[in-house]
Amino acid sequence: MINPLFGMPQGAEWLVILAIVVLVFGAAKLPELARGTGQALRIFKTETKGLRDDEDEKPTAPAAPSELPTASSTPTEPFVEPVVDPEIRSDKHTG
């Protein structure tokens, strides 16, 4: 026997749920909320489809890099030594 407490909402329950949503979000925000939900679902569907397509295309071997970085390349930001305050000493905190 199926427990009726865990079933899908029927007609009157949907009206109560809709009334609660209108009270919480306001009638002016509902179209914006629905638009955002639709965009999120659309993005989710395209991402899951892309993952399924990636699973179907199993590569035989990883592609080799076309060019290796040279040893003479310099980083974009130079290394900066951290500044340590000479007044801060560990023996001050030991009591």
Buried (B, 14 or more C-beta within 10 A) or exposed (E): EEEEEEEEEEEEEEEEEEEEBEEEEEEEEEEEEEEEEEEEEEEEEEEEEEEEEEEEEEEEEEEEEEEEEEEEEEEEEEEEEEEEEEEEEEEEEEE
